[in-house]
């Protein structure tokens, strides 16, 4: 979801990696490079909620997209 847009239904993603600077994940939705969105990872006592900027979006062979996002 872009910060400038109205809230939309959450996307289901598969987190591939996470670091202090960003997150890599796969999704069936296609964001655009430069898009800012919110991501929430985890449930319960360990949860991370941050804004990210999409820096990479590569199509996969199975109709998914591999996304690289940096925390902003």
mmCIF file of the N, C-alpha and C atoms, coordinates in Angstrom:
data_MODEL
# 
_entry.id   MODEL 
# 
loop_
_atom_site.group_PDB 
_atom_site.id 
_atom_site.type_symbol 
_atom_site.label_atom_id 
_atom_site.label_alt_id 
_atom_site.label_comp_id 
_atom_site.label_asym_id 
_atom_site.label_entity_id 
_atom_site.label_seq_id 
_atom_site.pdbx_PDB_ins_code 
_atom_site.Cartn_x 
_atom_site.Cartn_y 
_atom_site.Cartn_z 
_atom_site.occupancy 
_atom_site.B_iso_or_equiv 
_atom_site.pdbx_formal_charge 
_atom_site.auth_seq_id 
_atom_site.auth_comp_id 
_atom_site.auth_asym_id 
_atom_site.auth_atom_id 
_atom_site.pdbx_PDB_model_num 
ATOM 1   N N  . UNK A 1 1  ? 0.843  -1.171  0.000   1.00 0.00 ? 1  UNK A N  1 
ATOM 2   C CA . UNK A 1 1  ? 0.000  0.000   0.000   1.00 0.00 ? 1  UNK A CA 1 
ATOM 3   C C  . UNK A 1 1  ? 0.885  1.229   0.000   1.00 0.00 ? 1  UNK A C  1 
ATOM 4   N N  . UNK A 1 2  ? 0.640  2.126   -0.852  1.00 0.00 ? 2  UNK A N  1 
ATOM 5   C CA . UNK A 1 2  ? 1.377  3.381   -0.894  1.00 0.00 ? 2  UNK A CA 1 
ATOM 6   C C  . UNK A 1 2  ? 0.913  4.272   0.249   1.00 0.00 ? 2  UNK A C  1 
ATOM 7   N N  . UNK A 1 3  ? 1.831  5.043   0.820   1.00 0.00 ? 3  UNK A N  1 
ATOM 8   C CA . UNK A 1 3  ? 1.469  5.936   1.910   1.00 0.00 ? 3  UNK A CA 1 
ATOM 9   C C  . UNK A 1 3  ? 0.475  6.995   1.469   1.00 0.00 ? 3  UNK A C  1 
ATOM 10  N N  . UNK A 1 4  ? 0.469  7.353   0.194   1.00 0.00 ? 4  UNK A N  1 
ATOM 11  C CA . UNK A 1 4  ? -0.428 8.391   -0.288  1.00 0.00 ? 4  UNK A CA 1 
ATOM 12  C C  . UNK A 1 4  ? -1.796 7.847   -0.674  1.00 0.00 ? 4  UNK A C  1 
ATOM 13  N N  . UNK A 1 5  ? -1.951 6.549   -0.691  1.00 0.00 ? 5  UNK A N  1 
ATOM 14  C CA . UNK A 1 5  ? -3.221 5.936   -1.058  1.00 0.00 ? 5  UNK A CA 1 
ATOM 15  C C  . UNK A 1 5  ? -4.019 5.591   0.180   1.00 0.00 ? 5  UNK A C  1 
ATOM 16  N N  . UNK A 1 6  ? -5.308 5.309   -0.032  1.00 0.00 ? 6  UNK A N  1 
ATOM 17  C CA . UNK A 1 6  ? -6.147 4.838   1.056   1.00 0.00 ? 6  UNK A CA 1 
ATOM 18  C C  . UNK A 1 6  ? -5.711 3.426   1.426   1.00 0.00 ? 6  UNK A C  1 
ATOM 19  N N  . UNK A 1 7  ? -5.911 3.042   2.703   1.00 0.00 ? 7  UNK A N  1 
ATOM 20  C CA . UNK A 1 7  ? -5.549 1.669   3.095   1.00 0.00 ? 7  UNK A CA 1 
ATOM 21  C C  . UNK A 1 7  ? -6.285 0.642   2.241   1.00 0.00 ? 7  UNK A C  1 
ATOM 22  N N  . UNK A 1 8  ? -5.585 -0.433  1.923   1.00 0.00 ? 8  UNK A N  1 
ATOM 23  C CA . UNK A 1 8  ? -6.178 -1.495  1.123   1.00 0.00 ? 8  UNK A CA 1 
ATOM 24  C C  . UNK A 1 8  ? -6.028 -2.813  1.874   1.00 0.00 ? 8  UNK A C  1 
ATOM 25  N N  . UNK A 1 9  ? -6.547 -3.871  1.298   1.00 0.00 ? 9  UNK A N  1 
ATOM 26  C CA . UNK A 1 9  ? -6.400 -5.181  1.911   1.00 0.00 ? 9  UNK A CA 1 
ATOM 27  C C  . UNK A 1 9  ? -4.926 -5.541  1.986   1.00 0.00 ? 9  UNK A C  1 
ATOM 28  N N  . UNK A 1 10 ? -4.515 -6.195  3.078   1.00 0.00 ? 10 UNK A N  1 
ATOM 29  C CA . UNK A 1 10 ? -3.109 -6.588  3.191   1.00 0.00 ? 10 UNK A CA 1 
ATOM 30  C C  . UNK A 1 10 ? -2.718 -7.613  2.137   1.00 0.00 ? 10 UNK A C  1 
ATOM 31  N N  . UNK A 1 11 ? -1.461 -7.594  1.743   1.00 0.00 ? 11 UNK A N  1 
ATOM 32  C CA . UNK A 1 11 ? -0.913 -8.589  0.828   1.00 0.00 ? 11 UNK A CA 1 
ATOM 33  C C  . UNK A 1 11 ? -0.291 -9.697  1.649   1.00 0.00 ? 11 UNK A C  1 
ATOM 34  N N  . UNK A 1 12 ? -0.400 -10.898 1.168   1.00 0.00 ? 12 UNK A N  1 
ATOM 35  C CA . UNK A 1 12 ? 0.297  -12.039 1.773   1.00 0.00 ? 12 UNK A CA 1 
ATOM 36  C C  . UNK A 1 12 ? 1.657  -12.135 1.107   1.00 0.00 ? 12 UNK A C  1 
ATOM 37  N N  . UNK A 1 13 ? 2.717  -12.164 1.903   1.00 0.00 ? 13 UNK A N  1 
ATOM 38  C CA . UNK A 1 13 ? 4.066  -12.248 1.354   1.00 0.00 ? 13 UNK A CA 1 
ATOM 39  C C  . UNK A 1 13 ? 4.841  -13.360 2.041   1.00 0.00 ? 13 UNK A C  1 
ATOM 40  N N  . UNK A 1 14 ? 5.927  -13.765 1.410   1.00 0.00 ? 14 UNK A N  1 
ATOM 41  C CA . UNK A 1 14 ? 6.854  -14.738 2.001   1.00 0.00 ? 14 UNK A CA 1 
ATOM 42  C C  . UNK A 1 14 ? 8.186  -14.021 2.178   1.00 0.00 ? 14 UNK A C  1 
ATOM 43  N N  . UNK A 1 15 ? 8.566  -13.795 3.429   1.00 0.00 ? 15 UNK A N  1 
ATOM 44  C CA . UNK A 1 15 ? 9.821  -13.106 3.723   1.00 0.00 ? 15 UNK A CA 1 
ATOM 45  C C  . UNK A 1 15 ? 10.979 -14.042 3.427   1.00 0.00 ? 15 UNK A C  1 
ATOM 46  N N  . UNK A 1 16 ? 11.940 -13.555 2.661   1.00 0.00 ? 16 UNK A N  1 
ATOM 47  C CA . UNK A 1 16 ? 13.121 -14.343 2.283   1.00 0.00 ? 16 UNK A CA 1 
ATOM 48  C C  . UNK A 1 16 ? 14.331 -13.970 3.127   1.00 0.00 ? 16 UNK A C  1 
ATOM 49  N N  . UNK A 1 17 ? 14.489 -12.694 3.433   1.00 0.00 ? 17 UNK A N  1 
ATOM 50  C CA . UNK A 1 17 ? 15.590 -12.249 4.283   1.00 0.00 ? 17 UNK A CA 1 
ATOM 51  C C  . UNK A 1 17 ? 15.244 -10.904 4.897   1.00 0.00 ? 17 UNK A C  1 
ATOM 52  N N  . UNK A 1 18 ? 15.906 -10.605 5.990   1.00 0.00 ? 18 UNK A N  1 
ATOM 53  C CA . UNK A 1 18 ? 15.681 -9.332  6.673   1.00 0.00 ? 18 UNK A CA 1 
ATOM 54  C C  . UNK A 1 18 ? 16.989 -8.912  7.322   1.00 0.00 ? 18 UNK A C  1 
ATOM 55  N N  . UNK A 1 19 ? 17.252 -7.613  7.313   1.00 0.00 ? 19 UNK A N  1 
ATOM 56  C CA . UNK A 1 19 ? 18.462 -7.078  7.928   1.00 0.00 ? 19 UNK A CA 1 
ATOM 57  C C  . UNK A 1 19 ? 18.110 -5.770  8.618   1.00 0.00 ? 19 UNK A C  1 
ATOM 58  N N  . UNK A 1 20 ? 19.105 -5.115  9.153   1.00 0.00 ? 20 UNK A N  1 
ATOM 59  C CA . UNK A 1 20 ? 18.879 -3.816  9.798   1.00 0.00 ? 20 UNK A CA 1 
ATOM 60  C C  . UNK A 1 20 ? 18.444 -2.761  8.786   1.00 0.00 ? 20 UNK A C  1 
ATOM 61  N N  . UNK A 1 21 ? 18.775 -2.965  7.512   1.00 0.00 ? 21 UNK A N  1 
ATOM 62  C CA . UNK A 1 21 ? 18.535 -1.936  6.505   1.00 0.00 ? 21 UNK A CA 1 
ATOM 63  C C  . UNK A 1 21 ? 17.346 -2.207  5.593   1.00 0.00 ? 21 UNK A C  1 
ATOM 64  N N  . UNK A 1 22 ? 16.879 -3.459  5.542   1.00 0.00 ? 22 UNK A N  1 
ATOM 65  C CA . UNK A 1 22 ? 15.779 -3.742  4.627   1.00 0.00 ? 22 UNK A CA 1 
ATOM 66  C C  . UNK A 1 22 ? 15.274 -5.162  4.728   1.00 0.00 ? 22 UNK A C  1 
ATOM 67  N N  . UNK A 1 23 ? 14.432 -5.507  3.764   1.00 0.00 ? 23 UNK A N  1 
ATOM 68  C CA . UNK A 1 23 ? 13.782 -6.814  3.757   1.00 0.00 ? 23 UNK A CA 1 
ATOM 69  C C  . UNK A 1 23 ? 13.625 -7.288  2.315   1.00 0.00 ? 23 UNK A C  1 
ATOM 70  N N  . UNK A 1 24 ? 13.748 -8.585  2.119   1.00 0.00 ? 24 UNK A N  1 
ATOM 71  C CA . UNK A 1 24 ? 13.494 -9.208  0.830   1.00 0.00 ? 24 UNK A CA 1 
ATOM 72  C C  . UNK A 1 24 ? 12.321 -10.156 0.983   1.00 0.00 ? 24 UNK A C  1 
ATOM 73  N N  . UNK A 1 25 ? 11.387 -10.113 0.040   1.00 0.00 ? 25 UNK A N  1 
ATOM 74  C CA . UNK A 1 25 ? 10.221 -10.975 0.140   1.00 0.00 ? 25 UNK A CA 1 
ATOM 75  C C  . UNK A 1 25 ? 9.667  -11.304 -1.238  1.00 0.00 ? 25 UNK A C  1 
ATOM 76  N N  . UNK A 1 26 ? 8.792  -12.301 -1.283  1.00 0.00 ? 26 UNK A N  1 
ATOM 77  C CA . UNK A 1 26 ? 8.089  -12.688 -2.512  1.00 0.00 ? 26 UNK A CA 1 
ATOM 78  C C  . UNK A 1 26 ? 6.605  -12.441 -2.319  1.00 0.00 ? 26 UNK A C  1 
ATOM 79  N N  . UNK A 1 27 ? 5.944  -12.047 -3.399  1.00 0.00 ? 27 UNK A N  1 
ATOM 80  C CA . UNK A 1 27 ? 4.514  -11.776 -3.351  1.00 0.00 ? 27 UNK A CA 1 
ATOM 81  C C  . UNK A 1 27 ? 3.898  -11.987 -4.725  1.00 0.00 ? 27 UNK A C  1 
ATOM 82  N N  . UNK A 1 28 ? 2.594  -12.193 -4.748  1.00 0.00 ? 28 UNK A N  1 
ATOM 83  C CA . UNK A 1 28 ? 1.880  -12.315 -6.021  1.00 0.00 ? 28 UNK A CA 1 
ATOM 84  C C  . UNK A 1 28 ? 1.476  -10.941 -6.560  1.00 0.00 ? 28 UNK A C  1 
ATOM 85  N N  . UNK A 1 29 ? 1.539  -9.925  -5.718  1.00 0.00 ? 29 UNK A N  1 
ATOM 86  C CA . UNK A 1 29 ? 1.216  -8.551  -6.121  1.00 0.00 ? 29 UNK A CA 1 
ATOM 87  C C  . UNK A 1 29 ? 2.465  -7.889  -6.678  1.00 0.00 ? 29 UNK A C  1 
ATOM 88  N N  . UNK A 1 30 ? 2.283  -6.943  -7.604  1.00 0.00 ? 30 UNK A N  1 
ATOM 89  C CA . UNK A 1 30 ? 3.433  -6.271  -8.213  1.00 0.00 ? 30 UNK A CA 1 
ATOM 90  C C  . UNK A 1 30 ? 3.479  -4.802  -7.789  1.00 0.00 ? 30 UNK A C  1 
ATOM 91  N N  . UNK A 1 31 ? 4.374  -4.477  -6.858  1.00 0.00 ? 31 UNK A N  1 
ATOM 92  C CA . UNK A 1 31 ? 4.575  -3.063  -6.548  1.00 0.00 ? 31 UNK A CA 1 
ATOM 93  C C  . UNK A 1 31 ? 5.508  -2.440  -7.583  1.00 0.00 ? 31 UNK A C  1 
ATOM 94  N N  . UNK A 1 32 ? 5.609  -1.133  -7.572  1.00 0.00 ? 32 UNK A N  1 
ATOM 95  C CA . UNK A 1 32 ? 6.507  -0.451  -8.497  1.00 0.00 ? 32 UNK A CA 1 
ATOM 96  C C  . UNK A 1 32 ? 7.757  0.022   -7.758  1.00 0.00 ? 32 UNK A C  1 
ATOM 97  N N  . UNK A 1 33 ? 8.867  0.079   -8.454  1.00 0.00 ? 33 UNK A N  1 
ATOM 98  C CA . UNK A 1 33 ? 10.111 0.570   -7.868  1.00 0.00 ? 33 UNK A CA 1 
ATOM 99  C C  . UNK A 1 33 ? 9.900  2.003   -7.387  1.00 0.00 ? 33 UNK A C  1 
ATOM 100 N N  . UNK A 1 34 ? 10.371 2.295   -6.199  1.00 0.00 ? 34 UNK A N  1 
ATOM 101 C CA . UNK A 1 34 ? 10.213 3.621   -5.619  1.00 0.00 ? 34 UNK A CA 1 
ATOM 102 C C  . UNK A 1 34 ? 8.970  3.766   -4.760  1.00 0.00 ? 34 UNK A C  1 
ATOM 103 N N  . UNK A 1 35 ? 8.055  2.833   -4.880  1.00 0.00 ? 35 UNK A N  1 
ATOM 104 C CA . UNK A 1 35 ? 6.814  2.877   -4.099  1.00 0.00 ? 35 UNK A CA 1 
ATOM 105 C C  . UNK A 1 35 ? 7.134  2.707   -2.613  1.00 0.00 ? 35 UNK A C  1 
ATOM 106 N N  . UNK A 1 36 ? 6.466  3.475   -1.768  1.00 0.00 ? 36 UNK A N  1 
ATOM 107 C CA . UNK A 1 36 ? 6.608  3.348   -0.326  1.00 0.00 ? 36 UNK A CA 1 
ATOM 108 C C  . UNK A 1 36 ? 5.394  2.609   0.200   1.00 0.00 ? 36 UNK A C  1 
ATOM 109 N N  . UNK A 1 37 ? 5.645  1.645   1.087   1.00 0.00 ? 37 UNK A N  1 
ATOM 110 C CA . UNK A 1 37 ? 4.552  0.863   1.658   1.00 0.00 ? 37 UNK A CA 1 
ATOM 111 C C  . UNK A 1 37 ? 4.892  0.475   3.080   1.00 0.00 ? 37 UNK A C  1 
ATOM 112 N N  . UNK A 1 38 ? 3.917  -0.040  3.775   1.00 0.00 ? 38 UNK A N  1 
ATOM 113 C CA . UNK A 1 38 ? 4.125  -0.522  5.138   1.00 0.00 ? 38 UNK A CA 1 
ATOM 114 C C  . UNK A 1 38 ? 4.185  -2.035  5.114   1.00 0.00 ? 38 UNK A C  1 
ATOM 115 N N  . UNK A 1 39 ? 5.055  -2.587  5.955   1.00 0.00 ? 39 UNK A N  1 
ATOM 116 C CA . UNK A 1 39 ? 5.167  -4.033  6.055   1.00 0.00 ? 39 UNK A CA 1 
ATOM 117 C C  . UNK A 1 39 ? 5.115  -4.398  7.535   1.00 0.00 ? 39 UNK A C  1 
ATOM 118 N N  . UNK A 1 40 ? 4.378  -5.461  7.816   1.00 0.00 ? 40 UNK A N  1 
ATOM 119 C CA . UNK A 1 40 ? 4.302  -5.983  9.182   1.00 0.00 ? 40 UNK A CA 1 
ATOM 120 C C  . UNK A 1 40 ? 4.714  -7.441  9.132   1.00 0.00 ? 40 UNK A C  1 
ATOM 121 N N  . UNK A 1 41 ? 5.688  -7.791  9.944   1.00 0.00 ? 41 UNK A N  1 
ATOM 122 C CA . UNK A 1 41 ? 6.228  -9.144  9.959   1.00 0.00 ? 41 UNK A CA 1 
ATOM 123 C C  . UNK A 1 41 ? 6.059  -9.717  11.360  1.00 0.00 ? 41 UNK A C  1 
ATOM 124 N N  . UNK A 1 42 ? 5.514  -10.929 11.438  1.00 0.00 ? 42 UNK A N  1 
ATOM 125 C CA . UNK A 1 42 ? 5.404  -11.627 12.710  1.00 0.00 ? 42 UNK A CA 1 
ATOM 126 C C  . UNK A 1 42 ? 4.104  -11.356 13.427  1.00 0.00 ? 42 UNK A C  1 
ATOM 127 N N  . UNK A 1 43 ? 3.925  -12.147 14.449  1.00 0.00 ? 43 UNK A N  1 
ATOM 128 C CA . UNK A 1 43 ? 2.763  -12.021 15.322  1.00 0.00 ? 43 UNK A CA 1 
ATOM 129 C C  . UNK A 1 43 ? 3.213  -12.331 16.734  1.00 0.00 ? 43 UNK A C  1 
ATOM 130 N N  . UNK A 1 44 ? 2.435  -11.888 17.692  1.00 0.00 ? 44 UNK A N  1 
ATOM 131 C CA . UNK A 1 44 ? 2.762  -12.201 19.074  1.00 0.00 ? 44 UNK A CA 1 
ATOM 132 C C  . UNK A 1 44 ? 3.857  -11.315 19.617  1.00 0.00 ? 44 UNK A C  1 
ATOM 133 N N  . UNK A 1 45 ? 4.734  -11.885 20.461  1.00 0.00 ? 45 UNK A N  1 
ATOM 134 C CA . UNK A 1 45 ? 5.729  -11.056 21.143  1.00 0.00 ? 45 UNK A CA 1 
ATOM 135 C C  . UNK A 1 45 ? 6.831  -10.518 20.229  1.00 0.00 ? 45 UNK A C  1 
ATOM 136 N N  . UNK A 1 46 ? 7.062  -11.145 19.086  1.00 0.00 ? 46 UNK A N  1 
ATOM 137 C CA . UNK A 1 46 ? 8.089  -10.664 18.163  1.00 0.00 ? 46 UNK A CA 1 
ATOM 138 C C  . UNK A 1 46 ? 7.401  -10.172 16.896  1.00 0.00 ? 46 UNK A C  1 
ATOM 139 N N  . UNK A 1 47 ? 7.362  -8.857  16.758  1.00 0.00 ? 47 UNK A N  1 
ATOM 140 C CA . UNK A 1 47 ? 6.681  -8.264  15.608  1.00 0.00 ? 47 UNK A CA 1 
ATOM 141 C C  . UNK A 1 47 ? 7.461  -7.035  15.153  1.00 0.00 ? 47 UNK A C  1 
ATOM 142 N N  . UNK A 1 48 ? 7.495  -6.832  13.848  1.00 0.00 ? 48 UNK A N  1 
ATOM 143 C CA . UNK A 1 48 ? 8.166  -5.691  13.241  1.00 0.00 ? 48 UNK A CA 1 
ATOM 144 C C  . UNK A 1 48 ? 7.180  -5.011  12.315  1.00 0.00 ? 48 UNK A C  1 
ATOM 145 N N  . UNK A 1 49 ? 7.017  -3.721  12.479  1.00 0.00 ? 49 UNK A N  1 
ATOM 146 C CA . UNK A 1 49 ? 6.157  -2.941  11.599  1.00 0.00 ? 49 UNK A CA 1 
ATOM 147 C C  . UNK A 1 49 ? 6.951  -1.716  11.154  1.00 0.00 ? 49 UNK A C  1 
ATOM 148 N N  . UNK A 1 50 ? 7.225  -1.630  9.853   1.00 0.00 ? 50 UNK A N  1 
ATOM 149 C CA . UNK A 1 50 ? 8.061  -0.548  9.319   1.00 0.00 ? 50 UNK A CA 1 
ATOM 150 C C  . UNK A 1 50 ? 7.545  -0.104  7.960   1.00 0.00 ? 50 UNK A C  1 
ATOM 151 N N  . UNK A 1 51 ? 8.002  1.072   7.544   1.00 0.00 ? 51 UNK A N  1 
ATOM 152 C CA . UNK A 1 51 ? 7.775  1.531   6.174   1.00 0.00 ? 51 UNK A CA 1 
ATOM 153 C C  . UNK A 1 51 ? 8.993  1.127   5.362   1.00 0.00 ? 51 UNK A C  1 
ATOM 154 N N  . UNK A 1 52 ? 8.728  0.738   4.126   1.00 0.00 ? 52 UNK A N  1 
ATOM 155 C CA . UNK A 1 52 ? 9.817  0.397   3.215   1.00 0.00 ? 52 UNK A CA 1 
ATOM 156 C C  . UNK A 1 52 ? 9.630  1.133   1.897   1.00 0.00 ? 52 UNK A C  1 
ATOM 157 N N  . UNK A 1 53 ? 10.722 1.286   1.181   1.00 0.00 ? 53 UNK A N  1 
ATOM 158 C CA . UNK A 1 53 ? 10.691 1.791   -0.195  1.00 0.00 ? 53 UNK A CA 1 
ATOM 159 C C  . UNK A 1 53 ? 11.161 0.643   -1.078  1.00 0.00 ? 53 UNK A C  1 
ATOM 160 N N  . UNK A 1 54 ? 10.388 0.330   -2.103  1.00 0.00 ? 54 UNK A N  1 
ATOM 161 C CA . UNK A 1 54 ? 10.724 -0.758  -3.018  1.00 0.00 ? 54 UNK A CA 1 
ATOM 162 C C  . UNK A 1 54 ? 11.911 -0.314  -3.868  1.00 0.00 ? 54 UNK A C  1 
ATOM 163 N N  . UNK A 1 55 ? 13.008 -1.071  -3.794  1.00 0.00 ? 55 UNK A N  1 
ATOM 164 C CA . UNK A 1 55 ? 14.198 -0.743  -4.577  1.00 0.00 ? 55 UNK A CA 1 
ATOM 165 C C  . UNK A 1 55 ? 14.433 -1.753  -5.692  1.00 0.00 ? 55 UNK A C  1 
ATOM 166 N N  . UNK A 1 56 ? 13.757 -2.901  -5.595  1.00 0.00 ? 56 UNK A N  1 
ATOM 167 C CA . UNK A 1 56 ? 13.906 -3.937  -6.632  1.00 0.00 ? 56 UNK A CA 1 
ATOM 168 C C  . UNK A 1 56 ? 12.611 -4.729  -6.724  1.00 0.00 ? 56 UNK A C  1 
ATOM 169 N N  . UNK A 1 57 ? 12.192 -5.014  -7.948  1.00 0.00 ? 57 UNK A N  1 
ATOM 170 C CA . UNK A 1 57 ? 11.014 -5.839  -8.194  1.00 0.00 ? 57 UNK A CA 1 
ATOM 171 C C  . UNK A 1 57 ? 11.290 -6.685  -9.428  1.00 0.00 ? 57 UNK A C  1 
ATOM 172 N N  . UNK A 1 58 ? 11.537 -7.980  -9.204  1.00 0.00 ? 58 UNK A N  1 
ATOM 173 C CA . UNK A 1 58 ? 11.859 -8.876  -10.312 1.00 0.00 ? 58 UNK A CA 1 
ATOM 174 C C  . UNK A 1 58 ? 10.776 -9.941  -10.451 1.00 0.00 ? 58 UNK A C  1 
ATOM 175 N N  . UNK A 1 59 ? 10.275 -10.162 -11.659 1.00 0.00 ? 59 UNK A N  1 
ATOM 176 C CA . UNK A 1 59 ? 9.281  -11.215 -11.857 1.00 0.00 ? 59 UNK A CA 1 
ATOM 177 C C  . UNK A 1 59 ? 9.912  -12.597 -11.711 1.00 0.00 ? 59 UNK A C  1 
ATOM 178 N N  . UNK A 1 60 ? 9.165  -13.510 -11.119 1.00 0.00 ? 60 UNK A N  1 
ATOM 179 C CA . UNK A 1 60 ? 9.616  -14.889 -10.988 1.00 0.00 ? 60 UNK A CA 1 
ATOM 180 C C  . UNK A 1 60 ? 9.000  -15.752 -12.071 1.00 0.00 ? 60 UNK A C  1 
ATOM 181 N N  . UNK A 1 61 ? 9.381  -17.003 -12.113 1.00 0.00 ? 61 UNK A N  1 
ATOM 182 C CA . UNK A 1 61 ? 8.882  -17.916 -13.134 1.00 0.00 ? 61 UNK A CA 1 
ATOM 183 C C  . UNK A 1 61 ? 7.474  -18.412 -12.843 1.00 0.00 ? 61 UNK A C  1 
ATOM 184 N N  . UNK A 1 62 ? 7.056  -18.321 -11.590 1.00 0.00 ? 62 UNK A N  1 
ATOM 185 C CA . UNK A 1 62 ? 5.761  -18.868 -11.203 1.00 0.00 ? 62 UNK A CA 1 
ATOM 186 C C  . UNK A 1 62 ? 4.682  -17.808 -11.003 1.00 0.00 ? 62 UNK A C  1 
ATOM 187 N N  . UNK A 1 63 ? 4.868  -16.627 -11.560 1.00 0.00 ? 63 UNK A N  1 
ATOM 188 C CA . UNK A 1 63 ? 3.872  -15.567 -11.441 1.00 0.00 ? 63 UNK A CA 1 
ATOM 189 C C  . UNK A 1 63 ? 4.019  -14.721 -10.188 1.00 0.00 ? 63 UNK A C  1 
ATOM 190 N N  . UNK A 1 64 ? 5.081  -14.955 -9.407  1.00 0.00 ? 64 UNK A N  1 
ATOM 191 C CA . UNK A 1 64 ? 5.324  -14.137 -8.229  1.00 0.00 ? 64 UNK A CA 1 
ATOM 192 C C  . UNK A 1 64 ? 6.381  -13.087 -8.546  1.00 0.00 ? 64 UNK A C  1 
ATOM 193 N N  . UNK A 1 65 ? 6.599  -12.203 -7.601  1.00 0.00 ? 65 UNK A N  1 
ATOM 194 C CA . UNK A 1 65 ? 7.608  -11.152 -7.746  1.00 0.00 ? 65 UNK A CA 1 
ATOM 195 C C  . UNK A 1 65 ? 8.533  -11.194 -6.548  1.00 0.00 ? 65 UNK A C  1 
ATOM 196 N N  . UNK A 1 66 ? 9.826  -11.033 -6.795  1.00 0.00 ? 66 UNK A N  1 
ATOM 197 C CA . UNK A 1 66 ? 10.821 -10.945 -5.731  1.00 0.00 ? 66 UNK A CA 1 
ATOM 198 C C  . UNK A 1 66 ? 11.094 -9.480  -5.490  1.00 0.00 ? 66 UNK A C  1 
ATOM 199 N N  . UNK A 1 67 ? 10.871 -9.046  -4.273  1.00 0.00 ? 67 UNK A N  1 
ATOM 200 C CA . UNK A 1 67 ? 10.926 -7.636  -3.917  1.00 0.00 ? 67 UNK A CA 1 
ATOM 201 C C  . UNK A 1 67 ? 12.073 -7.389  -2.949  1.00 0.00 ? 67 UNK A C  1 
ATOM 202 N N  . UNK A 1 68 ? 12.793 -6.297  -3.170  1.00 0.00 ? 68 UNK A N  1 
ATOM 203 C CA . UNK A 1 68 ? 13.792 -5.814  -2.223  1.00 0.00 ? 68 UNK A CA 1 
ATOM 204 C C  . UNK A 1 68 ? 13.335 -4.455  -1.738  1.00 0.00 ? 68 UNK A C  1 
ATOM 205 N N  . UNK A 1 69 ? 13.251 -4.288  -0.428  1.00 0.00 ? 69 UNK A N  1 
ATOM 206 C CA . UNK A 1 69 ? 12.807 -3.031  0.127   1.00 0.00 ? 69 UNK A CA 1 
ATOM 207 C C  . UNK A 1 69 ? 13.754 -2.527  1.193   1.00 0.00 ? 69 UNK A C  1 
ATOM 208 N N  . UNK A 1 70 ? 13.986 -1.215  1.202   1.00 0.00 ? 70 UNK A N  1 
ATOM 209 C CA . UNK A 1 70 ? 14.821 -0.620  2.240   1.00 0.00 ? 70 UNK A CA 1 
ATOM 210 C C  . UNK A 1 70 ? 13.936 0.090   3.236   1.00 0.00 ? 70 UNK A C  1 
ATOM 211 N N  . UNK A 1 71 ? 14.282 -0.018  4.523   1.00 0.00 ? 71 UNK A N  1 
ATOM 212 C CA . UNK A 1 71 ? 13.516 0.669   5.555   1.00 0.00 ? 71 UNK A CA 1 
ATOM 213 C C  . UNK A 1 71 ? 13.716 2.178   5.434   1.00 0.00 ? 71 UNK A C  1 
ATOM 214 N N  . UNK A 1 72 ? 12.641 2.913   5.575   1.00 0.00 ? 72 UNK A N  1 
ATOM 215 C CA . UNK A 1 72 ? 12.700 4.388   5.510   1.00 0.00 ? 72 UNK A CA 1 
ATOM 216 C C  . UNK A 1 72 ? 12.143 4.989   6.776   1.00 0.00 ? 72 UNK A C  1 
# 
